[in-house]
Amino acid sequence: MENQKIIQHEDFEKIKNTLSLTEVESGLYIKAVFSEDDKHAVSDYNSQSWFESLMEKAQDQKAFNIEDIFVTHIATEHMIHYLRYGVKKGLIKKAYIEYKGNVYDFILPNGKMCGALPDGIYSENEKLLFGLL
C-alpha cells in the first residue's frame, strides 16, 4: 500500500474529529480488494463466519500496523458491512477498500460511511432496486 494513494471524502477527517469516540489503540489493519469474481463472494448467511475467519487470520499475521496490513477480497455488501461493524467495535483500526487500483478510506470510527461507495461497486443492486420502483 505504500505506493498507493488513499482516497477519502473531502470532509472525512473533519467528520471523524467531531465524533466523541475513543481512538482504538490496538486493532487490525485490513485492505479489502473488491472483486467481481464469485469465488470471493460469501452468502449473507455465511458472512459472520467469513468475518470471524478474517479476524483470526489477520491476528495470526499480526496486522496491527499499516506496514503489516492484511489483504483480503470482498464481493458482497454484507462483507463491507462486517468491515464497518469491525471498525465500530474496535476490532479493526482501519479498513480500506481497493477498487480498480484505487484505495478508499471511507469507514469512520463509528462504522458509518463518509461519502459514497465508488461508482461501480454494487451498481447492479441499485439498478435492480430502481427497476422495482
N, CA, C and O atoms as CSV, one atom per row, in Angstrom:
chain,resi,resn,atom,element,x,y,z
A,1,MET,N,N,0.811,-1.189,0.000
A,1,MET,CA,C,0.000,0.000,0.000
A,1,MET,C,C,0.852,1.250,0.000
A,1,MET,O,O,0.333,2.345,-0.214
A,2,GLU,N,N,2.129,1.118,0.231
A,2,GLU,CA,C,2.968,2.300,0.361
A,2,GLU,C,C,2.978,3.182,-0.878
A,2,GLU,O,O,3.186,4.389,-0.753
A,3,ASN,N,N,2.763,2.637,-2.053
A,3,ASN,CA,C,2.786,3.426,-3.281
A,3,ASN,C,C,1.395,3.814,-3.763
A,3,ASN,O,O,1.261,4.472,-4.795
A,4,GLN,N,N,0.374,3.420,-3.042
A,4,GLN,CA,C,-0.982,3.702,-3.468
A,4,GLN,C,C,-1.533,4.915,-2.732
A,4,GLN,O,O,-1.393,5.033,-1.515
A,5,LYS,N,N,-2.154,5.802,-3.473
A,5,LYS,CA,C,-2.803,6.966,-2.884
A,5,LYS,C,C,-4.115,6.515,-2.252
A,5,LYS,O,O,-4.864,5.743,-2.851
A,6,ILE,N,N,-4.386,6.988,-1.066
A,6,ILE,CA,C,-5.629,6.654,-0.380
A,6,ILE,C,C,-6.617,7.789,-0.620
A,6,ILE,O,O,-6.313,8.956,-0.373
A,7,ILE,N,N,-7.793,7.434,-1.102
A,7,ILE,CA,C,-8.817,8.413,-1.447
A,7,ILE,C,C,-9.823,8.501,-0.300
A,7,ILE,O,O,-10.374,7.491,0.138
A,8,GLN,N,N,-10.053,9.726,0.178
A,8,GLN,CA,C,-11.029,9.973,1.228
A,8,GLN,C,C,-11.999,11.049,0.763
A,8,GLN,O,O,-11.663,11.878,-0.083
A,9,HIS,N,N,-13.189,11.028,1.317
A,9,HIS,CA,C,-14.137,12.118,1.112
A,9,HIS,C,C,-13.500,13.379,1.684
A,9,HIS,O,O,-12.789,13.309,2.686
A,10,GLU,N,N,-13.739,14.506,1.074
A,10,GLU,CA,C,-13.084,15.754,1.491
A,10,GLU,C,C,-13.367,16.122,2.947
A,10,GLU,O,O,-12.560,16.820,3.561
A,11,ASP,N,N,-14.468,15.682,3.507
A,11,ASP,CA,C,-14.808,16.008,4.896
A,11,ASP,C,C,-14.515,14.873,5.879
A,11,ASP,O,O,-14.893,14.963,7.047
A,12,PHE,N,N,-13.848,13.805,5.426
A,12,PHE,CA,C,-13.634,12.629,6.261
A,12,PHE,C,C,-12.974,12.984,7.589
A,12,PHE,O,O,-13.510,12.649,8.646
A,13,GLU,N,N,-11.826,13.654,7.559
A,13,GLU,CA,C,-11.097,13.963,8.793
A,13,GLU,C,C,-11.887,14.911,9.682
A,13,GLU,O,O,-11.898,14.747,10.902
A,14,LYS,N,N,-12.545,15.895,9.093
A,14,LYS,CA,C,-13.334,16.850,9.866
A,14,LYS,C,C,-14.468,16.124,10.596
A,14,LYS,O,O,-14.709,16.364,11.779
A,15,ILE,N,N,-15.157,15.241,9.884
A,15,ILE,CA,C,-16.259,14.489,10.497
A,15,ILE,C,C,-15.718,13.535,11.559
A,15,ILE,O,O,-16.279,13.424,12.650
A,16,LYS,N,N,-14.636,12.855,11.235
A,16,LYS,CA,C,-14.028,11.915,12.173
A,16,LYS,C,C,-13.644,12.624,13.469
A,16,LYS,O,O,-13.839,12.078,14.555
A,17,ASN,N,N,-13.106,13.824,13.363
A,17,ASN,CA,C,-12.665,14.557,14.550
A,17,ASN,C,C,-13.815,15.076,15.394
A,17,ASN,O,O,-13.605,15.423,16.557
A,18,THR,N,N,-15.024,15.142,14.849
A,18,THR,CA,C,-16.171,15.604,15.633
A,18,THR,C,C,-16.831,14.469,16.414
A,18,THR,O,O,-17.664,14.718,17.285
A,19,LEU,N,N,-16.466,13.237,16.109
A,19,LEU,CA,C,-17.076,12.101,16.795
A,19,LEU,C,C,-16.524,12.000,18.212
A,19,LEU,O,O,-15.325,12.172,18.432
A,20,SER,N,N,-17.388,11.725,19.155
A,20,SER,CA,C,-16.933,11.572,20.542
A,20,SER,C,C,-16.678,10.092,20.818
A,20,SER,O,O,-17.356,9.462,21.630
A,21,LEU,N,N,-15.694,9.569,20.128
A,21,LEU,CA,C,-15.317,8.168,20.307
A,21,LEU,C,C,-13.881,8.098,20.812
A,21,LEU,O,O,-13.064,8.972,20.520
A,22,THR,N,N,-13.594,7.079,21.551
A,22,THR,CA,C,-12.215,6.868,21.966
A,22,THR,C,C,-11.469,6.218,20.814
A,22,THR,O,O,-11.953,5.268,20.200
A,23,GLU,N,N,-10.296,6.738,20.531
A,23,GLU,CA,C,-9.470,6.179,19.447
A,23,GLU,C,C,-9.045,4.763,19.839
A,23,GLU,O,O,-8.643,4.520,20.977
A,24,VAL,N,N,-9.136,3.864,18.918
A,24,VAL,CA,C,-8.758,2.479,19.153
A,24,VAL,C,C,-7.237,2.402,19.217
A,24,VAL,O,O,-6.547,2.765,18.264
A,25,GLU,N,N,-6.724,1.927,20.343
A,25,GLU,CA,C,-5.269,1.820,20.496
A,25,GLU,C,C,-4.719,0.670,19.668
A,25,GLU,O,O,-3.754,0.831,18.921
A,26,SER,N,N,-5.336,-0.472,19.809
A,26,SER,CA,C,-4.876,-1.607,19.014
A,26,SER,C,C,-6.064,-2.121,18.230
A,26,SER,O,O,-7.192,-2.142,18.723
A,27,GLY,N,N,-5.813,-2.510,17.075
A,27,GLY,CA,C,-6.842,-3.031,16.194
A,27,GLY,C,C,-6.142,-3.462,14.924
A,27,GLY,O,O,-4.963,-3.173,14.719
A,28,LEU,N,N,-6.854,-4.131,14.105
A,28,LEU,CA,C,-6.270,-4.689,12.895
A,28,LEU,C,C,-6.371,-3.714,11.736
A,28,LEU,O,O,-7.285,-2.891,11.676
A,29,TYR,N,N,-5.428,-3.818,10.823
A,29,TYR,CA,C,-5.446,-3.058,9.577
A,29,TYR,C,C,-5.814,-4.033,8.462
A,29,TYR,O,O,-5.157,-5.055,8.262
A,30,ILE,N,N,-6.878,-3.690,7.746
A,30,ILE,CA,C,-7.404,-4.566,6.703
A,30,ILE,C,C,-7.500,-3.784,5.392
A,30,ILE,O,O,-7.976,-2.649,5.366
A,31,LYS,N,N,-7.045,-4.404,4.316
A,31,LYS,CA,C,-7.318,-3.873,2.980
A,31,LYS,C,C,-8.136,-4.925,2.258
A,31,LYS,O,O,-7.686,-6.053,2.056
A,32,ALA,N,N,-9.349,-4.539,1.872
A,32,ALA,CA,C,-10.258,-5.450,1.191
A,32,ALA,C,C,-10.303,-5.065,-0.284
A,32,ALA,O,O,-10.744,-3.971,-0.637
A,33,VAL,N,N,-9.851,-5.958,-1.123
A,33,VAL,CA,C,-9.840,-5.731,-2.564
A,33,VAL,C,C,-11.188,-6.177,-3.110
A,33,VAL,O,O,-11.569,-7.341,-2.991
A,34,PHE,N,N,-11.906,-5.227,-3.713
A,34,PHE,CA,C,-13.216,-5.559,-4.261
A,34,PHE,C,C,-13.045,-6.436,-5.493
A,34,PHE,O,O,-12.246,-6.135,-6.379
A,35,SER,N,N,-13.800,-7.514,-5.535
A,35,SER,CA,C,-13.717,-8.475,-6.627
A,35,SER,C,C,-15.093,-8.675,-7.252
A,35,SER,O,O,-16.113,-8.666,-6.562
A,36,GLU,N,N,-15.100,-8.853,-8.547
A,36,GLU,CA,C,-16.336,-9.193,-9.244
A,36,GLU,C,C,-16.421,-10.690,-9.517
A,36,GLU,O,O,-17.316,-11.150,-10.227
A,37,ASP,N,N,-15.491,-11.438,-8.953
A,37,ASP,CA,C,-15.428,-12.883,-9.145
A,37,ASP,C,C,-16.233,-13.582,-8.047
A,37,ASP,O,O,-16.043,-13.310,-6.862
A,38,ASP,N,N,-17.120,-14.469,-8.445
A,38,ASP,CA,C,-17.966,-15.184,-7.492
A,38,ASP,C,C,-17.164,-15.975,-6.456
A,38,ASP,O,O,-17.670,-16.236,-5.364
A,39,LYS,N,N,-15.938,-16.356,-6.771
A,39,LYS,CA,C,-15.158,-17.147,-5.812
A,39,LYS,C,C,-14.832,-16.350,-4.542
A,39,LYS,O,O,-14.480,-16.938,-3.520
A,40,HIS,N,N,-14.946,-15.016,-4.599
A,40,HIS,CA,C,-14.676,-14.185,-3.425
A,40,HIS,C,C,-15.944,-13.790,-2.681
A,40,HIS,O,O,-15.876,-13.104,-1.661
A,41,ALA,N,N,-17.095,-14.215,-3.182
A,41,ALA,CA,C,-18.368,-13.852,-2.562
A,41,ALA,C,C,-18.756,-14.891,-1.510
A,41,ALA,O,O,-18.502,-16.086,-1.665
A,42,VAL,N,N,-19.374,-14.404,-0.444
A,42,VAL,CA,C,-19.972,-15.311,0.538
A,42,VAL,C,C,-21.447,-14.928,0.659
A,42,VAL,O,O,-21.821,-13.774,0.446
A,43,SER,N,N,-22.252,-15.885,0.995
A,43,SER,CA,C,-23.691,-15.616,1.138
A,43,SER,C,C,-23.928,-14.771,2.384
A,43,SER,O,O,-23.079,-14.706,3.272
A,44,ASP,N,N,-25.077,-14.134,2.439
A,44,ASP,CA,C,-25.444,-13.373,3.631
A,44,ASP,C,C,-25.362,-14.269,4.870
A,44,ASP,O,O,-24.880,-13.852,5.923
A,45,TYR,N,N,-25.829,-15.477,4.727
A,45,TYR,CA,C,-25.857,-16.434,5.834
A,45,TYR,C,C,-24.450,-16.726,6.366
A,45,TYR,O,O,-24.268,-16.901,7.571
A,46,ASN,N,N,-23.466,-16.779,5.481
A,46,ASN,CA,C,-22.100,-17.129,5.871
A,46,ASN,C,C,-21.199,-15.925,6.135
A,46,ASN,O,O,-20.006,-16.095,6.386
A,47,SER,N,N,-21.745,-14.726,6.084
A,47,SER,CA,C,-20.931,-13.524,6.267
A,47,SER,C,C,-20.289,-13.452,7.647
A,47,SER,O,O,-19.136,-13.039,7.770
A,48,GLN,N,N,-21.012,-13.842,8.676
A,48,GLN,CA,C,-20.452,-13.767,10.018
A,48,GLN,C,C,-19.256,-14.703,10.163
A,48,GLN,O,O,-18.236,-14.314,10.733
A,49,SER,N,N,-19.363,-15.919,9.661
A,49,SER,CA,C,-18.228,-16.848,9.780
A,49,SER,C,C,-17.051,-16.371,8.925
A,49,SER,O,O,-15.897,-16.576,9.301
A,50,TRP,N,N,-17.329,-15.736,7.776
A,50,TRP,CA,C,-16.260,-15.142,6.970
A,50,TRP,C,C,-15.544,-14.072,7.792
A,50,TRP,O,O,-14.313,-14.031,7.817
A,51,PHE,N,N,-16.306,-13.207,8.465
A,51,PHE,CA,C,-15.721,-12.135,9.257
A,51,PHE,C,C,-14.878,-12.690,10.411
A,51,PHE,O,O,-13.769,-12.214,10.657
A,52,GLU,N,N,-15.397,-13.677,11.102
A,52,GLU,CA,C,-14.654,-14.278,12.209
A,52,GLU,C,C,-13.352,-14.896,11.724
A,52,GLU,O,O,-12.320,-14.776,12.384
A,53,SER,N,N,-13.397,-15.557,10.571
A,53,SER,CA,C,-12.190,-16.136,9.976
A,53,SER,C,C,-11.203,-15.039,9.567
A,53,SER,O,O,-9.996,-15.176,9.764
A,54,LEU,N,N,-11.722,-13.963,9.004
A,54,LEU,CA,C,-10.884,-12.827,8.620
A,54,LEU,C,C,-10.150,-12.269,9.831
A,54,LEU,O,O,-8.948,-12.014,9.764
A,55,MET,N,N,-10.863,-12.076,10.937
A,55,MET,CA,C,-10.246,-11.540,12.151
A,55,MET,C,C,-9.148,-12.471,12.661
A,55,MET,O,O,-8.079,-12.016,13.070
A,56,GLU,N,N,-9.414,-13.754,12.635
A,56,GLU,CA,C,-8.438,-14.736,13.098
A,56,GLU,C,C,-7.177,-14.719,12.227
A,56,GLU,O,O,-6.060,-14.716,12.747
A,57,LYS,N,N,-7.358,-14.709,10.915
A,57,LYS,CA,C,-6.210,-14.700,10.002
A,57,LYS,C,C,-5.402,-13.413,10.134
A,57,LYS,O,O,-4.172,-13.453,10.121
A,58,ALA,N,N,-6.072,-12.281,10.260
A,58,ALA,CA,C,-5.374,-11.002,10.400
A,58,ALA,C,C,-4.603,-10.943,11.723
A,58,ALA,O,O,-3.499,-10.402,11.777
A,59,GLN,N,N,-5.184,-11.498,12.785
A,59,GLN,CA,C,-4.476,-11.549,14.067
A,59,GLN,C,C,-3.263,-12.458,13.976
A,59,GLN,O,O,-2.196,-12.125,14.492
A,60,ASP,N,N,-3.420,-13.617,13.318
A,60,ASP,CA,C,-2.287,-14.534,13.139
A,60,ASP,C,C,-1.148,-13.872,12.375
A,60,ASP,O,O,0.025,-14.130,12.645
A,61,GLN,N,N,-1.505,-13.015,11.417
A,61,GLN,CA,C,-0.496,-12.294,10.627
A,61,GLN,C,C,0.063,-11.094,11.410
A,61,GLN,O,O,1.045,-10.480,10.993
A,62,LYS,N,N,-0.560,-10.772,12.529
A,62,LYS,CA,C,-0.172,-9.625,13.351
A,62,LYS,C,C,-0.285,-8.319,12.569
A,62,LYS,O,O,0.653,-7.524,12.512
A,63,ALA,N,N,-1.450,-8.120,11.972
A,63,ALA,CA,C,-1.709,-6.948,11.128
A,63,ALA,C,C,-2.129,-5.752,11.987
A,63,ALA,O,O,-3.205,-5.185,11.801
A,64,PHE,N,N,-1.256,-5.381,12.931
A,64,PHE,CA,C,-1.578,-4.309,13.871
A,64,PHE,C,C,-0.989,-2.964,13.471
A,64,PHE,O,O,-1.003,-2.021,14.262
A,65,ASN,N,N,-0.469,-2.867,12.247
A,65,ASN,CA,C,0.012,-1.582,11.736
A,65,ASN,C,C,-0.116,-1.590,10.219
A,65,ASN,O,O,-0.327,-2.635,9.605
A,66,ILE,N,N,0.014,-0.424,9.634
A,66,ILE,CA,C,-0.198,-0.278,8.192
A,66,ILE,C,C,0.816,-1.089,7.381
A,66,ILE,O,O,0.507,-1.567,6.290
A,67,GLU,N,N,2.012,-1.238,7.916
A,67,GLU,CA,C,3.045,-1.990,7.190
A,67,GLU,C,C,2.719,-3.482,7.091
A,67,GLU,O,O,3.139,-4.153,6.149
A,68,ASP,N,N,1.973,-3.990,8.062
A,68,ASP,CA,C,1.617,-5.413,8.091
A,68,ASP,C,C,0.155,-5.647,7.747
A,68,ASP,O,O,-0.436,-6.642,8.167
A,69,ILE,N,N,-0.423,-4.737,6.988
A,69,ILE,CA,C,-1.847,-4.789,6.664
A,69,ILE,C,C,-2.233,-6.150,6.073
A,69,ILE,O,O,-1.497,-6.719,5.267
A,70,PHE,N,N,-3.389,-6.656,6.481
A,70,PHE,CA,C,-3.890,-7.928,5.976
A,70,PHE,C,C,-4.748,-7.660,4.750
A,70,PHE,O,O,-5.644,-6.816,4.789
A,71,VAL,N,N,-4.484,-8.361,3.683
A,71,VAL,CA,C,-5.212,-8.166,2.427
A,71,VAL,C,C,-6.165,-9.336,2.212
A,71,VAL,O,O,-5.783,-10.501,2.325
A,72,THR,N,N,-7.402,-9.000,1.902
A,72,THR,CA,C,-8.427,-9.999,1.616
A,72,THR,C,C,-9.234,-9.530,0.415
A,72,THR,O,O,-9.009,-8.437,-0.105
A,73,HIS,N,N,-10.155,-10.345,-0.016
A,73,HIS,CA,C,-11.057,-9.968,-1.112
A,73,HIS,C,C,-12.482,-9.906,-0.580
A,73,HIS,O,O,-12.858,-10.654,0.323
A,74,ILE,N,N,-13.265,-9.005,-1.155
A,74,ILE,CA,C,-14.682,-8.918,-0.824
A,74,ILE,C,C,-15.470,-8.836,-2.123
A,74,ILE,O,O,-14.956,-8.399,-3.153
A,75,ALA,N,N,-16.732,-9.266,-2.057
A,75,ALA,CA,C,-17.554,-9.233,-3.267
A,75,ALA,C,C,-19.030,-9.006,-2.968
A,75,ALA,O,O,-19.856,-9.023,-3.881
A,76,THR,N,N,-19.371,-8.792,-1.695
A,76,THR,CA,C,-20.774,-8.571,-1.360
A,76,THR,C,C,-20.916,-7.404,-0.387
A,76,THR,O,O,-19.969,-7.027,0.302
A,77,GLU,N,N,-22.114,-6.848,-0.351
A,77,GLU,CA,C,-22.392,-5.749,0.576
A,77,GLU,C,C,-22.258,-6.192,2.033
A,77,GLU,O,O,-21.766,-5.435,2.871
A,78,HIS,N,N,-22.690,-7.401,2.330
A,78,HIS,CA,C,-22.578,-7.881,3.709
A,78,HIS,C,C,-21.124,-7.906,4.164
A,78,HIS,O,O,-20.834,-7.656,5.334
A,79,MET,N,N,-20.235,-8.198,3.271
A,79,MET,CA,C,-18.816,-8.228,3.630
A,79,MET,C,C,-18.342,-6.823,4.013
A,79,MET,O,O,-17.600,-6.660,4.982
A,80,ILE,N,N,-18.767,-5.821,3.261
A,80,ILE,CA,C,-18.420,-4.434,3.624
A,80,ILE,C,C,-19.053,-4.070,4.960
A,80,ILE,O,O,-18.416,-3.431,5.797
A,81,HIS,N,N,-20.294,-4.470,5.159
A,81,HIS,CA,C,-20.969,-4.147,6.420
A,81,HIS,C,C,-20.262,-4.793,7.612
A,81,HIS,O,O,-20.202,-4.198,8.689
A,82,TYR,N,N,-19.737,-5.981,7.435
A,82,TYR,CA,C,-18.990,-6.607,8.529
A,82,TYR,C,C,-17.682,-5.863,8.792
A,82,TYR,O,O,-17.251,-5.780,9.942
A,83,LEU,N,N,-17.040,-5.319,7.756
A,83,LEU,CA,C,-15.851,-4.495,7.983
A,83,LEU,C,C,-16.234,-3.250,8.788
A,83,LEU,O,O,-15.523,-2.856,9.713
A,84,ARG,N,N,-17.350,-2.646,8.430
A,84,ARG,CA,C,-17.833,-1.471,9.167
A,84,ARG,C,C,-18.107,-1.830,10.634
A,84,ARG,O,O,-17.758,-1.076,11.543
A,85,TYR,N,N,-18.728,-2.979,10.846
A,85,TYR,CA,C,-19.002,-3.470,12.196
A,85,TYR,C,C,-17.699,-3.640,12.975
A,85,TYR,O,O,-17.609,-3.239,14.135
A,86,GLY,N,N,-16.698,-4.231,12.342
A,86,GLY,CA,C,-15.401,-4.445,12.992
A,86,GLY,C,C,-14.733,-3.143,13.390
A,86,GLY,O,O,-14.111,-3.059,14.449
A,87,VAL,N,N,-14.858,-2.120,12.543
A,87,VAL,CA,C,-14.301,-0.802,12.864
A,87,VAL,C,C,-15.051,-0.219,14.065
A,87,VAL,O,O,-14.431,0.269,15.009
A,88,LYS,N,N,-16.368,-0.270,14.027
A,88,LYS,CA,C,-17.177,0.292,15.117
A,88,LYS,C,C,-16.877,-0.385,16.450
A,88,LYS,O,O,-16.817,0.279,17.485
A,89,LYS,N,N,-16.691,-1.699,16.428
A,89,LYS,CA,C,-16.443,-2.447,17.662
A,89,LYS,C,C,-14.978,-2.363,18.118
A,89,LYS,O,O,-14.635,-2.878,19.183
A,90,GLY,N,N,-14.119,-1.723,17.325
A,90,GLY,CA,C,-12.716,-1.575,17.711
A,90,GLY,C,C,-11.846,-2.766,17.368
A,90,GLY,O,O,-10.669,-2.796,17.726
A,91,LEU,N,N,-12.407,-3.751,16.678
A,91,LEU,CA,C,-11.613,-4.904,16.254
A,91,LEU,C,C,-10.683,-4.532,15.111
A,91,LEU,O,O,-9.585,-5.075,14.981
A,92,ILE,N,N,-11.136,-3.602,14.288
A,92,ILE,CA,C,-10.367,-3.126,13.136
A,92,ILE,C,C,-10.058,-1.654,13.366
A,92,ILE,O,O,-10.958,-0.846,13.594
A,93,LYS,N,N,-8.785,-1.317,13.305
A,93,LYS,CA,C,-8.394,0.094,13.451
A,93,LYS,C,C,-8.656,0.848,12.159
A,93,LYS,O,O,-9.171,1.966,12.183
A,94,LYS,N,N,-8.300,0.237,11.019
A,94,LYS,CA,C,-8.506,0.862,9.712
A,94,LYS,C,C,-8.884,-0.208,8.713
A,94,LYS,O,O,-8.260,-1.267,8.656
A,95,ALA,N,N,-9.923,0.074,7.917
A,95,ALA,CA,C,-10.328,-0.833,6.842
A,95,ALA,C,C,-10.370,-0.021,5.554
A,95,ALA,O,O,-11.130,0.940,5.435
A,96,TYR,N,N,-9.562,-0.414,4.613
A,96,TYR,CA,C,-9.512,0.241,3.310
A,96,TYR,C,C,-10.159,-0.670,2.284
A,96,TYR,O,O,-10.108,-1.894,2.408
A,97,ILE,N,N,-10.765,-0.074,1.274
A,97,ILE,CA,C,-11.347,-0.825,0.167
A,97,ILE,C,C,-10.578,-0.454,-1.090
A,97,ILE,O,O,-10.456,0.724,-1.428
A,98,GLU,N,N,-10.059,-1.466,-1.783
A,98,GLU,CA,C,-9.399,-1.220,-3.060
A,98,GLU,C,C,-10.358,-1.598,-4.177
A,98,GLU,O,O,-10.936,-2.684,-4.180
A,99,TYR,N,N,-10.515,-0.682,-5.123
A,99,TYR,CA,C,-11.409,-0.917,-6.252
A,99,TYR,C,C,-10.765,-0.326,-7.502
A,99,TYR,O,O,-10.482,0.870,-7.569
A,100,LYS,N,N,-10.543,-1.183,-8.481
A,100,LYS,CA,C,-9.942,-0.775,-9.762
A,100,LYS,C,C,-8.655,0.015,-9.564
A,100,LYS,O,O,-8.432,1.035,-10.215
A,101,GLY,N,N,-7.808,-0.474,-8.650
A,101,GLY,CA,C,-6.492,0.126,-8.431
A,101,GLY,C,C,-6.459,1.304,-7.484
A,101,GLY,O,O,-5.377,1.749,-7.103
A,102,ASN,N,N,-7.610,1.823,-7.092
A,102,ASN,CA,C,-7.671,2.932,-6.136
A,102,ASN,C,C,-8.011,2.397,-4.748
A,102,ASN,O,O,-8.791,1.455,-4.608
A,103,VAL,N,N,-7.422,3.002,-3.733
A,103,VAL,CA,C,-7.684,2.595,-2.351
A,103,VAL,C,C,-8.519,3.680,-1.682
A,103,VAL,O,O,-8.150,4.854,-1.686
A,104,TYR,N,N,-9.649,3.274,-1.107
A,104,TYR,CA,C,-10.592,4.202,-0.498
A,104,TYR,C,C,-10.626,4.021,1.013
A,104,TYR,O,O,-10.619,2.899,1.520
A,105,ASP,N,N,-10.661,5.135,1.716
A,105,ASP,CA,C,-10.794,5.166,3.165
A,105,ASP,C,C,-12.073,5.928,3.460
A,105,ASP,O,O,-12.070,7.159,3.452
A,106,PHE,N,N,-13.166,5.222,3.719
A,106,PHE,CA,C,-14.435,5.908,3.931
A,106,PHE,C,C,-15.216,5.390,5.126
A,106,PHE,O,O,-16.362,5.789,5.328
A,107,ILE,N,N,-14.619,4.507,5.928
A,107,ILE,CA,C,-15.316,3.988,7.100
A,107,ILE,C,C,-14.852,4.763,8.327
A,107,ILE,O,O,-13.688,4.694,8.723
A,108,LEU,N,N,-15.781,5.497,8.914
A,108,LEU,CA,C,-15.485,6.287,10.105
A,108,LEU,C,C,-15.363,5.372,11.324
A,108,LEU,O,O,-15.835,4.236,11.286
A,109,PRO,N,N,-14.733,5.850,12.413
A,109,PRO,CA,C,-14.592,5.016,13.610
A,109,PRO,C,C,-15.914,4.526,14.205
A,109,PRO,O,O,-15.927,3.530,14.930
A,110,ASN,N,N,-17.021,5.205,13.914
A,110,ASN,CA,C,-18.319,4.746,14.417
A,110,ASN,C,C,-18.983,3.738,13.476
A,110,ASN,O,O,-20.117,3.321,13.709
A,111,GLY,N,N,-18.269,3.347,12.406
A,111,GLY,CA,C,-18.774,2.341,11.467
A,111,GLY,C,C,-19.587,2.922,10.323
A,111,GLY,O,O,-19.922,2.210,9.377
A,112,LYS,N,N,-19.904,4.194,10.397
A,112,LYS,CA,C,-20.661,4.813,9.311
A,112,LYS,C,C,-19.729,5.130,8.150
A,112,LYS,O,O,-18.512,5.224,8.311
A,113,MET,N,N,-20.331,5.291,6.978
A,113,MET,CA,C,-19.545,5.615,5.795
A,113,MET,C,C,-19.579,7.117,5.556
A,113,MET,O,O,-20.619,7.760,5.697
A,114,CYS,N,N,-18.449,7.652,5.200
A,114,CYS,CA,C,-18.340,9.063,4.851
A,114,CYS,C,C,-18.157,9.132,3.346
A,114,CYS,O,O,-17.117,8.739,2.818
A,115,GLY,N,N,-19.162,9.628,2.668
A,115,GLY,CA,C,-19.124,9.629,1.213
A,115,GLY,C,C,-19.761,8.351,0.687
A,115,GLY,O,O,-20.165,7.469,1.445
A,116,ALA,N,N,-19.833,8.287,-0.598
A,116,ALA,CA,C,-20.474,7.142,-1.247
A,116,ALA,C,C,-19.422,6.110,-1.647
A,116,ALA,O,O,-18.232,6.405,-1.749
A,117,LEU,N,N,-19.903,4.904,-1.867
A,117,LEU,CA,C,-19.018,3.884,-2.435
A,117,LEU,C,C,-18.611,4.329,-3.832
A,117,LEU,O,O,-19.359,5.044,-4.497
A,118,PRO,N,N,-17.443,3.917,-4.276
A,118,PRO,CA,C,-17.031,4.279,-5.634
A,118,PRO,C,C,-18.034,3.788,-6.672
A,118,PRO,O,O,-18.640,2.729,-6.506
A,119,ASP,N,N,-18.207,4.558,-7.742
A,119,ASP,CA,C,-19.111,4.155,-8.823
A,119,ASP,C,C,-18.727,2.770,-9.323
A,119,ASP,O,O,-17.554,2.494,-9.574
A,120,GLY,N,N,-19.708,1.913,-9.464
A,120,GLY,CA,C,-19.464,0.572,-9.980
A,120,GLY,C,C,-19.574,-0.505,-8.924
A,120,GLY,O,O,-19.866,-1.655,-9.250
A,121,ILE,N,N,-19.345,-0.160,-7.653
A,121,ILE,CA,C,-19.493,-1.161,-6.601
A,121,ILE,C,C,-20.987,-1.307,-6.322
A,121,ILE,O,O,-21.654,-0.343,-5.946
A,122,TYR,N,N,-21.486,-2.475,-6.504
A,122,TYR,CA,C,-22.871,-2.823,-6.244
A,122,TYR,C,C,-23.856,-2.040,-7.086
A,122,TYR,O,O,-25.011,-1.878,-6.690
A,123,SER,N,N,-23.427,-1.552,-8.237
A,123,SER,CA,C,-24.345,-0.805,-9.088
A,123,SER,C,C,-25.468,-1.696,-9.622
A,123,SER,O,O,-26.547,-1.198,-9.944
A,124,GLU,N,N,-25.230,-3.002,-9.720
A,124,GLU,CA,C,-26.284,-3.891,-10.204
A,124,GLU,C,C,-27.432,-3.949,-9.210
A,124,GLU,O,O,-28.586,-4.082,-9.618
A,125,ASN,N,N,-27.154,-3.853,-7.935
A,125,ASN,CA,C,-28.198,-3.833,-6.913
A,125,ASN,C,C,-29.040,-2.565,-7.045
A,125,ASN,O,O,-30.267,-2.611,-6.954
A,126,GLU,N,N,-28.377,-1.451,-7.256
A,126,GLU,CA,C,-29.078,-0.180,-7.429
A,126,GLU,C,C,-29.981,-0.230,-8.665
A,126,GLU,O,O,-31.125,0.221,-8.616
A,127,LYS,N,N,-29.470,-0.777,-9.773
A,127,LYS,CA,C,-30.260,-0.884,-10.975
A,127,LYS,C,C,-31.496,-1.742,-10.753
A,127,LYS,O,O,-32.590,-1.407,-11.208
A,128,LEU,N,N,-31.313,-2.840,-10.056
A,128,LEU,CA,C,-32.430,-3.744,-9.767
A,128,LEU,C,C,-33.477,-3.053,-8.904
A,128,LEU,O,O,-34.672,-3.152,-9.182
A,129,LEU,N,N,-33.040,-2.356,-7.863
A,129,LEU,CA,C,-33.992,-1.687,-6.987
A,129,LEU,C,C,-34.754,-0.599,-7.718
A,129,LEU,O,O,-35.962,-0.462,-7.526
A,130,PHE,N,N,-34.070,0.186,-8.563
A,130,PHE,CA,C,-34.770,1.205,-9.342
A,130,PHE,C,C,-35.740,0.572,-10.333
A,130,PHE,O,O,-36.778,1.154,-10.649
A,131,GLY,N,N,-35.406,-0.604,-10.815
A,131,GLY,CA,C,-36.305,-1.322,-11.711
A,131,GLY,C,C,-37.571,-1.784,-11.044
A,131,GLY,O,O,-38.592,-1.995,-11.698
A,132,LEU,N,N,-37.505,-1.942,-9.737
A,132,LEU,CA,C,-38.681,-2.379,-8.981
A,132,LEU,C,C,-39.604,-1.226,-8.601
A,132,LEU,O,O,-40.748,-1.448,-8.203
A,133,LEU,N,N,-39.116,-0.015,-8.722
A,133,LEU,CA,C,-39.945,1.148,-8.369
A,133,LEU,C,C,-41.027,1.416,-9.380
A,133,LEU,O,O,-41.802,2.359,-9.219
